[in-house]
Amino acid sequence: MAIDAQETLALADMLRIKPSPGDAERLSNDMSSVLDYAKLLGEVDVRDVDPMGVGFAGYAELREDVPGPSLAPEDLEMLSAGKYDPQLRAFVTKPIFG
C-alpha cells in the first residue's frame, strides 16, 4: 500500500514534526513498507496455532532479588545522554523534537 507525500505530511502535522522534503519521501517509503509487511502477515494461515500458546511448557526459576551496591548518580552521568540534576534527582536530557 503506497503512502504518498501528502499523506505523510498530514501524519507529520498530527505528530507535530516537520520533516524536510527528503525526509518526507523517505518516511513515505518506510511507512509503505511497514503497511505492505502488515498486509503480508495478514495472509499467514494461523488456524491451527493456539493463540495463548507459549514458547516453552516449563517454569522459569527466578533467583532471589538481592540488593547490591549501585553507582553514584555522578558516576552514572558519564554513561547517560543527559546531566544529573540533584534537585530533581533525575537525568535531564535534551528534547528530541524542538
N, C-alpha and C positions, 0 to 999 in steps of 0.2 A: 504494500500500500504506500503510494508515494505521498509524502508531505511536501507541499510547496513552500516557497519562501514566505508567502503571505501568511499561511497558517503558522509557520514558525515564528514570525514576528508577532502575530496575535498572541501566541502562547507566551513568548518572551515578555510581552507587555503585561500579561496576567501575573507572571512571575517577578515582575519589576526588575528585569535585566535588560540591558541594551547591547545586544551582540553587534559586532561590526558586520558589514555585508559579507565578508569572507567567512566569519564565524556562523552567520545565519545559514549560509549554504551548507557548511559542514554539519551544523545541527540538524538541518532538514534531512540530509543523507543518513545521519546517525539514527534519528527518530524513525525514518522509513525502514531502516534495517531492523530496529527493535520490533516494530509492528509486523514486519514480514516474518520474523522469528516467532513471535507470539502466534501468528496465524499457522505457521508450521507445527507448533506444539499442539494447537487445537486439532490437528489431523491425526495425532498419535492415538492408537487404539488402547484404551486403558480399561476396557470392560472387565478383564479378569484380574485387575490389580486391586488389592484391598486398600481402600482409602485411609484406613487407620493403621496400616502395617508399619512396622519399624524395621530398621536395618539389622537388628540382632534380637534374639529372644532372651538373652541373658540379663543379668542385673549388673550395673556398673558399681563396683565397690568404691566408695569415696573415702578419702583419708580424713583424719581428724584435722580441723582447721586450727592451726597453732599460730598465734600472732608472733611475729619476729621483728627484728629491727627494721626500721624504714629509713629512707633517705630524708634528709632535711629539705624543706622547700627550696632553700638556696641551691642545694646540690641538684635538685630536680630541674631547676630553671635552665641549666645548660642542656638538658635533654628535651626541653619543651619548645614550642613555637612562640611562646609569649614570655612575659615578665611576671614574676610573682608579686602580688600586691598583698602585703601583710595585713592591711586594714580589712580587705575583702576576704582574706585567707583563700585566695583563688589565683589562678593564672589568667592574665588578661592578654588576649590576642588581638591582632589587627583584624578589622572586618574584612570578609572575603569580597563582598559586594558593596560598593560605595554607598 
